[in-house]
Amino acid sequence: MLDYTISSGNIFEDLGFLNAEEKLAKVKLASLIADILEQKQITPNEAEQILGLEAEKMTNLTNGILKDFTMESLLFCLIRLGQGIEIIVTNKHQEKSDAKINVVYQKTA
């Protein structure tokens, strides 16, 4: 019989990382940035100019190496790509569910 663990939905939490919610949110934001760059067919050189990043940081961003990126810097990248940012703060009671960070992309027509 094989032993396995059902995922929580957050690989960072499953692996025991501190700040797992923030790490997952950063990955989702970086992935969204990469998707937008691809959809808009923005070249790496153009992306560097638009996002104000050096080539190495741009490469790290697109490869998911996010240790030098804050949530704020990723949000500003999205703004520079013409995206609106909406932050909703909700009061979660501990007995109902744990507080968490959730990244949702709402595509407009």
N, CA, C and O atoms as a GROMACS GRO file, in nm:
protein
  436
    1MET      N    1   0.083  -0.117   0.000
    1MET     CA    2   0.000   0.000   0.000
    1MET      C    3   0.088   0.125   0.000
    1MET      O    4   0.185   0.133   0.076
    2LEU      N    5   0.054   0.221  -0.086
    2LEU     CA    6   0.130   0.345  -0.096
    2LEU      C    7   0.080   0.447   0.006
    2LEU      O    8  -0.040   0.463   0.025
    3ASP      N    9   0.174   0.513   0.070
    3ASP     CA   10   0.138   0.621   0.161
    3ASP      C   11   0.145   0.753   0.085
    3ASP      O   12   0.238   0.777   0.008
    4TYR      N   13   0.048   0.836   0.106
    4TYR     CA   14   0.049   0.966   0.043
    4TYR      C   15  -0.024   1.066   0.133
    4TYR      O   16  -0.100   1.028   0.222
    5THR      N   17   0.001   1.192   0.106
    5THR     CA   18  -0.063   1.299   0.180
    5THR      C   19  -0.141   1.384   0.082
    5THR      O   20  -0.090   1.419  -0.024
    6ILE      N   21  -0.262   1.417   0.117
    6ILE     CA   22  -0.343   1.504   0.032
    6ILE      C   23  -0.292   1.646   0.049
    6ILE      O   24  -0.273   1.693   0.161
    7SER      N   25  -0.271   1.715  -0.062
    7SER     CA   26  -0.218   1.851  -0.060
    7SER      C   27  -0.317   1.948   0.002
    7SER      O   28  -0.439   1.931  -0.009
    8SER      N   29  -0.263   2.048   0.066
    8SER     CA   30  -0.345   2.156   0.122
    8SER      C   31  -0.386   2.253   0.012
    8SER      O   32  -0.473   2.339   0.034
    9GLY      N   33  -0.325   2.242  -0.105
    9GLY     CA   34  -0.346   2.338  -0.212
    9GLY      C   35  -0.235   2.442  -0.217
    9GLY      O   36  -0.231   2.525  -0.307
   10ASN      N   37  -0.145   2.436  -0.121
   10ASN     CA   38  -0.031   2.528  -0.116
   10ASN      C   39   0.094   2.444  -0.093
   10ASN      O   40   0.117   2.394   0.017
   11ILE      N   41   0.173   2.429  -0.197
   11ILE     CA   42   0.294   2.346  -0.191
   11ILE      C   43   0.390   2.395  -0.083
   11ILE      O   44   0.458   2.314  -0.019
   12PHE      N   45   0.396   2.527  -0.062
   12PHE     CA   46   0.486   2.582   0.039
   12PHE      C   47   0.442   2.542   0.179
   12PHE      O   48   0.524   2.514   0.266
   13GLU      N   49   0.312   2.540   0.201
   13GLU     CA   50   0.258   2.495   0.330
   13GLU      C   51   0.285   2.346   0.348
   13GLU      O   52   0.324   2.301   0.456
   14ASP      N   53   0.263   2.270   0.242
   14ASP     CA   54   0.285   2.125   0.248
   14ASP      C   55   0.430   2.091   0.283
   14ASP      O   56   0.457   1.991   0.349
   15LEU      N   57   0.523   2.176   0.236
   15LEU     CA   58   0.666   2.152   0.262
   15LEU      C   59   0.714   2.219   0.391
   15LEU      O   60   0.832   2.209   0.425
   16GLY      N   61   0.624   2.287   0.462
   16GLY     CA   62   0.658   2.343   0.592
   16GLY      C   63   0.728   2.478   0.588
   16GLY      O   64   0.793   2.516   0.686
   17PHE      N   65   0.717   2.552   0.478
   17PHE     CA   66   0.779   2.684   0.470
   17PHE      C   67   0.706   2.784   0.558
   17PHE      O   68   0.584   2.779   0.572
   18LEU      N   69   0.783   2.876   0.617
   18LEU     CA   70   0.723   2.990   0.685
   18LEU      C   71   0.667   3.084   0.578
   18LEU      O   72   0.718   3.087   0.466
   19ASN      N   73   0.565   3.160   0.611
   19ASN     CA   74   0.503   3.254   0.518
   19ASN      C   75   0.456   3.186   0.390
   19ASN      O   76   0.471   3.241   0.281
   20ALA      N   77   0.400   3.068   0.403
   20ALA     CA   78   0.358   2.990   0.287
   20ALA      C   79   0.255   3.063   0.202
   20ALA      O   80   0.260   3.056   0.079
   21GLU      N   81   0.162   3.133   0.265
   21GLU     CA   82   0.058   3.205   0.190
   21GLU      C   83   0.121   3.314   0.104
   21GLU      O   84   0.085   3.331  -0.012
   22GLU      N   85   0.216   3.388   0.162
   22GLU     CA   86   0.283   3.495   0.087
   22GLU      C   87   0.364   3.438  -0.028
   22GLU      O   88   0.363   3.493  -0.138
   23LYS      N   89   0.434   3.329  -0.004
   23LYS     CA   90   0.513   3.267  -0.110
   23LYS      C   91   0.425   3.222  -0.226
   23LYS      O   92   0.460   3.243  -0.343
   24LEU      N   93   0.312   3.161  -0.196
   24LEU     CA   94   0.221   3.117  -0.301
   24LEU      C   95   0.164   3.237  -0.376
   24LEU      O   96   0.152   3.233  -0.499
   25ALA      N   97   0.128   3.343  -0.305
   25ALA     CA   98   0.075   3.463  -0.370
   25ALA      C   99   0.179   3.524  -0.463
   25ALA      O  100   0.145   3.567  -0.574
   26LYS      N  101   0.305   3.528  -0.421
   26LYS     CA  102   0.411   3.582  -0.506
   26LYS      C  103   0.428   3.499  -0.633
   26LYS      O  104   0.448   3.554  -0.741
   27VAL      N  105   0.420   3.368  -0.620
   27VAL     CA  106   0.430   3.280  -0.738
   27VAL      C  107   0.314   3.306  -0.834
   27VAL      O  108   0.332   3.312  -0.955
   28LYS      N  109   0.194   3.321  -0.777
   28LYS     CA  110   0.077   3.347  -0.862
   28LYS      C  111   0.089   3.482  -0.932
   28LYS      O  112   0.055   3.493  -1.050
   29LEU      N  113   0.138   3.584  -0.862
   29LEU     CA  114   0.157   3.715  -0.924
   29LEU      C  115   0.262   3.709  -1.035
   29LEU      O  116   0.242   3.766  -1.143
   30ALA      N  117   0.374   3.642  -1.009
   30ALA     CA  118   0.479   3.630  -1.110
   30ALA      C  119   0.428   3.553  -1.232
   30ALA      O  120   0.460   3.588  -1.346
   31SER      N  121   0.351   3.450  -1.208
   31SER     CA  122   0.294   3.373  -1.318
   31SER      C  123   0.198   3.459  -1.401
   31SER      O  124   0.195   3.450  -1.523
   32LEU      N  125   0.121   3.540  -1.334
   32LEU     CA  126   0.029   3.630  -1.402
   32LEU      C  127   0.106   3.732  -1.486
   32LEU      O  128   0.067   3.760  -1.599
   33ILE      N  129   0.214   3.786  -1.432
   33ILE     CA  130   0.298   3.879  -1.508
   33ILE      C  131   0.352   3.812  -1.633
   33ILE      O  132   0.346   3.870  -1.741
   34ALA      N  133   0.404   3.690  -1.619
   34ALA     CA  134   0.457   3.616  -1.733
   34ALA      C  135   0.347   3.591  -1.837
   34ALA      O  136   0.372   3.603  -1.957
   35ASP      N  137   0.227   3.555  -1.792
   35ASP     CA  138   0.116   3.532  -1.884
   35ASP      C  139   0.080   3.658  -1.961
   35ASP      O  140   0.056   3.652  -2.082
   36ILE      N  141   0.076   3.772  -1.893
   36ILE     CA  142   0.041   3.898  -1.959
   36ILE      C  143   0.148   3.936  -2.061
   36ILE      O  144   0.116   3.981  -2.170
   37LEU      N  145   0.275   3.918  -2.025
   37LEU     CA  146   0.383   3.947  -2.119
   37LEU      C  147   0.370   3.861  -2.244
   37LEU      O  148   0.390   3.909  -2.356
   38GLU      N  149   0.335   3.734  -2.224
   38GLU     CA  150   0.318   3.643  -2.338
   38GLU      C  151   0.196   3.682  -2.421
   38GLU      O  152   0.204   3.686  -2.544
   39GLN      N  153   0.084   3.710  -2.356
   39GLN     CA  154  -0.038   3.748  -2.427
   39GLN      C  155  -0.019   3.874  -2.509
   39GLN      O  156  -0.070   3.884  -2.621
   40LYS      N  157   0.055   3.971  -2.455
   40LYS     CA  158   0.078   4.098  -2.524
   40LYS      C  159   0.197   4.089  -2.619
   40LYS      O  160   0.231   4.186  -2.687
   41GLN      N  161   0.259   3.972  -2.624
   41GLN     CA  162   0.376   3.947  -2.710
   41GLN      C  163   0.486   4.051  -2.687
   41GLN      O  164   0.542   4.106  -2.782
   42ILE      N  165   0.514   4.074  -2.560
   42ILE     CA  166   0.618   4.169  -2.521
   42ILE      C  167   0.750   4.094  -2.513
   42ILE      O  168   0.761   3.992  -2.444
   43THR      N  169   0.850   4.143  -2.583
   43THR     CA  170   0.982   4.079  -2.583
   43THR      C  171   1.050   4.102  -2.448
   43THR      O  172   1.012   4.192  -2.374
   44PRO      N  173   1.151   4.020  -2.417
   44PRO     CA  174   1.224   4.041  -2.291
   44PRO      C  175   1.284   4.182  -2.279
   44PRO      O  176   1.279   4.241  -2.171
   45ASN      N  177   1.338   4.234  -2.387
   45ASN     CA  178   1.395   4.370  -2.382
   45ASN      C  179   1.287   4.474  -2.356
   45ASN      O  180   1.308   4.567  -2.278
   46GLU      N  181   1.172   4.460  -2.420
   46GLU     CA  182   1.061   4.551  -2.397
   46GLU      C  183   1.012   4.539  -2.253
   46GLU      O  184   0.981   4.640  -2.188
   47ALA      N  185   1.005   4.417  -2.204
   47ALA     CA  186   0.959   4.393  -2.066
   47ALA      C  187   1.052   4.461  -1.966
   47ALA      O  188   1.005   4.520  -1.868
   48GLU      N  189   1.181   4.452  -1.989
   48GLU     CA  190   1.277   4.518  -1.900
   48GLU      C  191   1.249   4.668  -1.893
   48GLU      O  192   1.252   4.727  -1.786
   49GLN      N  193   1.223   4.728  -2.010
   49GLN     CA  194   1.195   4.872  -2.016
   49GLN      C  195   1.063   4.905  -1.948
   49GLN      O  196   1.057   4.999  -1.867
   50ILE      N  197   0.958   4.831  -1.978
   50ILE     CA  198   0.826   4.857  -1.922
   50ILE      C  199   0.826   4.839  -1.770
   50ILE      O  200   0.771   4.921  -1.698
   51LEU      N  201   0.888   4.731  -1.723
   51LEU     CA  202   0.886   4.698  -1.581
   51LEU      C  203   0.997   4.766  -1.502
   51LEU      O  204   0.996   4.765  -1.379
   52GLY      N  205   1.094   4.826  -1.573
   52GLY     CA  206   1.204   4.893  -1.505
   52GLY      C  207   1.297   4.796  -1.436
   52GLY      O  208   1.351   4.826  -1.329
   53LEU      N  209   1.317   4.678  -1.497
   53LEU     CA  210   1.401   4.576  -1.436
   53LEU      C  211   1.527   4.554  -1.519
   53LEU      O  212   1.525   4.567  -1.641
   54GLU      N  213   1.636   4.521  -1.451
   54GLU     CA  214   1.759   4.480  -1.520
   54GLU      C  215   1.738   4.341  -1.577
   54GLU      O  216   1.649   4.268  -1.533
   55ALA      N  217   1.820   4.305  -1.675
   55ALA     CA  218   1.804   4.176  -1.744
   55ALA      C  219   1.804   4.058  -1.647
   55ALA      O  220   1.722   3.967  -1.661
   56GLU      N  221   1.892   4.059  -1.549
   56GLU     CA  222   1.902   3.947  -1.454
   56GLU      C  223   1.773   3.934  -1.372
   56GLU      O  224   1.722   3.824  -1.352
   57LYS      N  225   1.722   4.048  -1.324
   57LYS     CA  226   1.598   4.043  -1.246
   57LYS      C  227   1.480   4.000  -1.332
   57LYS      O  228   1.391   3.929  -1.286
   58MET      N  229   1.480   4.042  -1.459
   58MET     CA  230   1.373   4.001  -1.551
   58MET      C  231   1.378   3.850  -1.572
   58MET      O  232   1.274   3.784  -1.572
   59THR      N  233   1.497   3.796  -1.589
   59THR     CA  234   1.514   3.651  -1.605
   59THR      C  235   1.468   3.579  -1.480
   59THR      O  236   1.399   3.478  -1.489
   60ASN      N  237   1.506   3.629  -1.363
   60ASN     CA  238   1.463   3.568  -1.238
   60ASN      C  239   1.311   3.569  -1.225
   60ASN      O  240   1.251   3.470  -1.185
   61LEU      N  241   1.250   3.681  -1.260
   61LEU     CA  242   1.104   3.692  -1.252
   61LEU      C  243   1.037   3.588  -1.341
   61LEU      O  244   0.946   3.517  -1.296
   62THR      N  245   1.079   3.578  -1.464
   62THR     CA  246   1.015   3.484  -1.556
   62THR      C  247   1.047   3.339  -1.523
   62THR      O  248   0.975   3.248  -1.565
   63ASN      N  249   1.156   3.315  -1.448
   63ASN     CA  250   1.191   3.179  -1.407
   63ASN      C  251   1.140   3.145  -1.268
   63ASN      O  252   1.169   3.036  -1.216
   64GLY      N  253   1.066   3.236  -1.206
   64GLY     CA  254   1.009   3.208  -1.074
   64GLY      C  255   1.108   3.216  -0.959
   64GLY      O  256   1.083   3.161  -0.852
   65ILE      N  257   1.220   3.282  -0.981
   65ILE     CA  258   1.317   3.303  -0.873
   65ILE      C  259   1.281   3.438  -0.810
   65ILE      O  260   1.321   3.543  -0.861
   66LEU      N  261   1.207   3.434  -0.700
   66LEU     CA  262   1.140   3.553  -0.651
   66LEU      C  263   1.194   3.608  -0.520
   66LEU      O  264   1.132   3.694  -0.458
   67LYS      N  265   1.309   3.559  -0.475
   67LYS     CA  266   1.361   3.602  -0.346
   67LYS      C  267   1.390   3.751  -0.340
   67LYS      O  268   1.385   3.809  -0.231
   68ASP      N  269   1.420   3.814  -0.452
   68ASP     CA  270   1.450   3.958  -0.454
   68ASP      C  271   1.326   4.042  -0.484
   68ASP      O  272   1.337   4.164  -0.499
   69PHE      N  273   1.210   3.980  -0.493
   69PHE     CA  274   1.086   4.052  -0.524
   69PHE      C  275   0.995   4.054  -0.402
   69PHE      O  276   0.979   3.954  -0.333
   70THR      N  277   0.938   4.170  -0.376
   70THR     CA  278   0.838   4.181  -0.271
   70THR      C  279   0.700   4.173  -0.336
   70THR      O  280   0.688   4.182  -0.458
   71MET      N  281   0.599   4.155  -0.254
   71MET     CA  282   0.462   4.158  -0.306
   71MET      C  283   0.438   4.293  -0.374
   71MET      O  284   0.378   4.301  -0.481
   72GLU      N  285   0.485   4.398  -0.309
   72GLU     CA  286   0.465   4.533  -0.361
   72GLU      C  287   0.530   4.549  -0.499
   72GLU      O  288   0.470   4.606  -0.589
   73SER      N  289   0.652   4.501  -0.515
   73SER     CA  290   0.719   4.516  -0.644
   73SER      C  291   0.648   4.438  -0.754
   73SER      O  292   0.643   4.482  -0.869
   74LEU      N  293   0.592   4.322  -0.720
   74LEU     CA  294   0.517   4.245  -0.819
   74LEU      C  295   0.386   4.315  -0.855
   74LEU      O  296   0.345   4.314  -0.972
   75LEU      N  297   0.322   4.377  -0.757
   75LEU     CA  298   0.200   4.453  -0.785
   75LEU      C  299   0.231   4.572  -0.876
   75LEU      O  300   0.153   4.602  -0.966
   76PHE      N  301   0.342   4.639  -0.853
   76PHE     CA  302   0.380   4.751  -0.939
   76PHE      C  303   0.412   4.706  -1.080
   76PHE      O  304   0.388   4.779  -1.176
   77CYS      N  305   0.467   4.587  -1.096
   77CYS     CA  306   0.489   4.532  -1.231
   77CYS      C  307   0.356   4.516  -1.304
   77CYS      O  308   0.346   4.549  -1.422
   78LEU      N  309   0.256   4.467  -1.234
   78LEU     CA  310   0.124   4.452  -1.294
   78LEU      C  311   0.065   4.588  -1.333
   78LEU      O  312   0.003   4.600  -1.438
   79ILE      N  313   0.083   4.687  -1.248
   79ILE     CA  314   0.035   4.822  -1.281
   79ILE      C  315   0.106   4.873  -1.406
   79ILE      O  316   0.041   4.931  -1.493
   80ARG      N  317   0.236   4.853  -1.415
   80ARG     CA  318   0.311   4.897  -1.533
   80ARG      C  319   0.266   4.825  -1.660
   80ARG      O  320   0.286   4.874  -1.771
   81LEU      N  321   0.206   4.709  -1.642
   81LEU     CA  322   0.152   4.634  -1.756
   81LEU      C  323   0.006   4.671  -1.784
   81LEU      O  324  -0.061   4.605  -1.864
   82GLY      N  325  -0.042   4.776  -1.719
   82GLY     CA  326  -0.176   4.825  -1.745
   82GLY      C  327  -0.287   4.753  -1.671
   82GLY      O  328  -0.403   4.761  -1.710
   83GLN      N  329  -0.251   4.684  -1.565
   83GLN     CA  330  -0.350   4.610  -1.489
   83GLN      C  331  -0.394   4.692  -1.367
   83GLN      O  332  -0.313   4.763  -1.307
   84GLY      N  333  -0.520   4.681  -1.332
   84GLY     CA  334  -0.570   4.744  -1.211
   84GLY      C  335  -0.553   4.648  -1.094
   84GLY      O  336  -0.563   4.526  -1.111
   85ILE      N  337  -0.527   4.702  -0.979
   85ILE     CA  338  -0.509   4.621  -0.859
   85ILE      C  339  -0.619   4.658  -0.760
   85ILE      O  340  -0.640   4.776  -0.731
   86GLU      N  341  -0.688   4.559  -0.710
   86GLU     CA  342  -0.791   4.581  -0.609
   86GLU      C  343  -0.757   4.494  -0.490
   86GLU      O  344  -0.743   4.372  -0.503
   87ILE      N  345  -0.744   4.555  -0.374
   87ILE     CA  346  -0.712   4.481  -0.253
   87ILE      C  347  -0.836   4.482  -0.164
   87ILE      O  348  -0.888   4.588  -0.129
   88ILE      N  349  -0.881   4.365  -0.128
   88ILE     CA  350  -0.999   4.351  -0.043
   88ILE      C  351  -0.955   4.289   0.089
   88ILE      O  352  -0.894   4.182   0.090
   89VAL      N  353  -0.986   4.355   0.197
   89VAL     CA  354  -0.952   4.305   0.329
   89VAL      C  355  -1.081   4.257   0.395
   89VAL      O  356  -1.178   4.332   0.405
   90THR      N  357  -1.081   4.133   0.438
   90THR     CA  358  -1.199   4.078   0.504
   90THR      C  359  -1.162   4.033   0.645
   90THR      O  360  -1.047   3.997   0.671
   91ASN      N  361  -1.257   4.034   0.732
   91ASN     CA  362  -1.236   3.991   0.869
   91ASN      C  363  -1.275   3.843   0.879
   91ASN      O  364  -1.393   3.808   0.869
   92LYS      N  365  -1.178   3.759   0.898
   92LYS     CA  366  -1.204   3.615   0.910
   92LYS      C  367  -1.196   3.576   1.056
   92LYS      O  368  -1.096   3.600   1.123
   93HIS      N  369  -1.302   3.516   1.104
   93HIS     CA  370  -1.302   3.466   1.242
   93HIS      C  371  -1.225   3.334   1.244
   93HIS      O  372  -1.244   3.249   1.157
   94GLN      N  373  -1.141   3.318   1.341
   94GLN     CA  374  -1.054   3.201   1.350
   94GLN      C  375  -1.131   3.070   1.343
   94GLN      O  376  -1.083   2.973   1.284
   95GLU      N  377  -1.250   3.064   1.403
   95GLU     CA  378  -1.323   2.939   1.404
   95GLU      C  379  -1.384   2.904   1.268
   95GLU      O  380  -1.412   2.787   1.241
   96LYS      N  381  -1.404   3.004   1.182
   96LYS     CA  382  -1.462   2.977   1.050
   96LYS      C  383  -1.357   2.931   0.951
   96LYS      O  384  -1.374   2.828   0.885
   97SER      N  385  -1.249   3.006   0.939
   97SER     CA  386  -1.140   2.968   0.850
   97SER      C  387  -1.018   3.051   0.882
   97SER      O  388  -1.027   3.156   0.945
   98ASP      N  389  -0.904   3.003   0.838
   98ASP     CA  390  -0.779   3.075   0.859
   98ASP      C  391  -0.772   3.193   0.764
   98ASP      O  392  -0.822   3.186   0.652
   99ALA      N  393  -0.709   3.302   0.808
   99ALA     CA  394  -0.685   3.416   0.721
   99ALA      C  395  -0.587   3.374   0.613
   99ALA      O  396  -0.497   3.293   0.639
  100LYS      N  397  -0.602   3.429   0.494
  100LYS     CA  398  -0.511   3.391   0.386
  100LYS      C  399  -0.503   3.501   0.282
  100LYS      O  400  -0.584   3.593   0.280
  101ILE      N  401  -0.404   3.490   0.198
  101ILE     CA  402  -0.386   3.579   0.084
  101ILE      C  403  -0.434   3.502  -0.039
  101ILE      O  404  -0.395   3.387  -0.060
  102ASN      N  405  -0.517   3.565  -0.118
  102ASN     CA  406  -0.570   3.498  -0.236
  102ASN      C  407  -0.547   3.588  -0.358
  102ASN      O  408  -0.582   3.706  -0.354
  103VAL      N  409  -0.490   3.534  -0.464
  103VAL     CA  410  -0.467   3.608  -0.587
  103VAL      C  411  -0.565   3.557  -0.691
  103VAL      O  412  -0.569   3.438  -0.722
  104VAL      N  413  -0.645   3.649  -0.745
  104VAL     CA  414  -0.745   3.613  -0.846
  104VAL      C  415  -0.730   3.712  -0.962
  104VAL      O  416  -0.727   3.833  -0.940
  105TYR      N  417  -0.722   3.661  -1.083
  105TYR     CA  418  -0.714   3.746  -1.201
  105TYR      C  419  -0.851   3.753  -1.265
  105TYR      O  420  -0.908   3.651  -1.303
  106GLN      N  421  -0.902   3.873  -1.278
  106GLN     CA  422  -1.032   3.892  -1.338
  106GLN      C  423  -1.011   3.955  -1.476
  106GLN      O  424  -0.985   4.074  -1.488
  107LYS      N  425  -1.024   3.872  -1.576
  107LYS     CA  426  -1.003   3.916  -1.714
  107LYS      C  427  -1.127   3.989  -1.762
  107LYS      O  428  -1.239   3.940  -1.747
  108THR      N  429  -1.107   4.107  -1.820
  108THR     CA  430  -1.220   4.181  -1.875
  108THR      C  431  -1.222   4.165  -2.026
  108THR      O  432  -1.120   4.145  -2.090
  109ALA      N  433  -1.341   4.174  -2.080
  109ALA     CA  434  -1.358   4.155  -2.226
  109ALA      C  435  -1.313   4.274  -2.303
  109ALA      O  436  -1.320   4.274  -2.426
   0.00000   0.00000   0.00000
